[in-house]
């Protein structure tokens, strides 16, 4: 039996670019700007080996209006 | 009934919500487990004091001398600025566990001077230096100090030299349950005029950010003139409230939201964030304030210059009464203060005096009355709204217990059923701003002096399905709910029940029954989880006594094997006795409980006999020393006693309870079955007190110690070279000052020495010490036990007290002597000094300090000086109950009425 595992949405901060980064349940990363309706203005983000993402508590998801 | 008693009655009958508003704001929300979302569970360093002014809390709020409603939707507290500090004084500062040489410690001077149980009147004092607060000096100096040095205190920094500080008194007086008068009085104790910014602050706890909550509450300016200002607060659930500010004050509006720029390095979406008021006042950043005069956080800014020796007052009013229409447009009549404000404030002060006069024994002098009142004020100020949804918390940190991809949480993983959202009595709202189950059981002993309903509800709370684990364990404390605390809940329950029974003529049997059912679950959890060998000997780990053992009793032993704990087993013997007491009480009107009484009678005997047996095997009782010890059971089957003379060995003495024989009278067949059991199993009673022996007034005694053992243990306990200090019973015998207990294991040497002050190890955070100091709760248990023995043995049983003194005392007199010594910690002696303040001259001699009392966590084993947490009025507040007991109870009443004697003396309160 194949079990489909959904990853949880996760929030990070990339201090070098001063941006929020969200990992969606499919594992895609998004830059979410600090504006009104931030999720609507998201941009794809591709972490590299140099990327240093700092975890942010899950409850900040609501601050960014992330729809998961 | 006096006015406060009328209010208590109205609150009890739910006619008026007199307890809806109270001091439910914590004094430290940062550095708590709830706010910790770090990977490794480093709560102290994850959410720091430095972040607290800028970062919105998830689970609660904190502030200085603050209040909130009982769901903490709306908060009010004080902020101050002396013009020199680098930040506003919005909350108390203290060192984290790793910053200080003896663990976390608040570095401020503040005092809970008064409170009535409905908080109709409250008074708090904060001492604010006029010079810049020495934040970094405290951190750096403390960091350099070792465990053998004293803590570096705020007074040591010199910041209070020449009395250059303000005494800031905050008083609250309720005109009605929802109309609260606030007076802030600022006294300049220094030699020169000094400027102070006083910033009473009103804000909403941030609930809207975390849930995508559509109902965002709002604050807005309604009026502002040089005579006064009004802020309107609207919350969907709370309704409308108004903050009236007397006199000329600017209203500074912002949002109680995280400064993402400062905390995460990401630009803020709005310029109005949690630390905007700080930035405006301290750094003059005008753009930080919302010019539209609205938000979720507001401060009224008063600039006062106070002359030396003079005072000024700021008045406010937080009310559900809307201002008259004119006030909303031009500010006229905007300030409902005037003479009526004074009259209400004065009336509530007077009513508080009347309330305390009614419960203070007539025999008390002024100093004793002051100690008792401040102890109770501290207990009442230590209430806190405690919110912790563990399931949600685990989910937010990616540890959802029902998700396949979950990460393990660093703590409380198995407590996801817990949802706490209640006002709870805290041990200390700065150092321990979280409940601790066994502390709470002691808190109730004191709280019931002023508010029986609150005490009862606190006990009930811990047994509710949202607290107690489904397996029957009572949560210990948030650092590890699954840790094991001594089982004293049943004792506090029957004590509380008896008080109410005596006062009302009838006890609340429904409450007692429901408590009994839940306590049965808890008892069964203990029996099934903590008796490894099934021989009725118990473990439990540290059991609240932190570093008392030679090894860390909560960690795997360096020797391998396990410990049979004298304290764990004694606690269970006492738990049995308390369950037996409850069962007997219930059986008097409900036959179903008679069987349970028999069950607990027999279970007690199994436990007691396993503890005291004299067989070939190594037991806890050491016949040579005449003392109880933990037994180390090694993997190779060998066993040895760990001969540390400590409170662990005195706790078996505490498991003593008398019975009046009503059960046997009402159910003779139960008595017969019990006798059959005793006759069939003579070995059970061979080494313990024989429960068949009748004592004074035909009483029976359940006790591990027979008379011979009792005398032997008492001889040690009452020896001033061992346990008896001038200020109570020490946690470790002074015998170990010259003769440390040493054991070698795993190539390492372990040692226990008498340490009358602070701990010299990092065991359990290093901020507590059970190797010498005096602890109030266990002293209370010893006093309780002595009174039980007295009611059984009567006046004929005497011992030498102190040992070797030649003075003979009966056990009532011994209990009274220990109580007197404990009270002397706080009372001014013949030399005018209070031992609790040790050699701190300021506290001993300055008239503005010397009658302000602090109820510390524990006390120096030789000189009684306060140690550990400085505001642990929590269980140290039990001193109020102890002082009250010996001022109202006569020994002949105990002889006549037994356990009900004291409760009966309180019947008129």
Interface residues (C-beta under 8 A of the other chain):
Chain A: X3 X5 X6 X7 X8 X10 X13 X15 X18 X19 X20 X34 X35 X36 X38 X54 X55 X56 X57 X58 X59 X60 X62 X63 X65
Chain B: X37 X39 X58 X209 X210 X211 X212 X258 X260 X264 X265 X266 X267 X268 X269 X395 X396 X397 X398 X400 X403 X404 X405
